[in-house]
């Protein structure tokens, strides 16, 4: 039993998966935030251009 616990404690394969999951979550938050920021700014620009044309 002690050998099994020691093997589980020193095994780092699961740690890699957790690190990748955290990196993916951070990247997704940045991408979604950027898209929302650009989307609202682009909407304002198109509205101003449309108003200027009329």
Helices and strands as residue ranges (DSSP letters): H 2-10, H 13-53
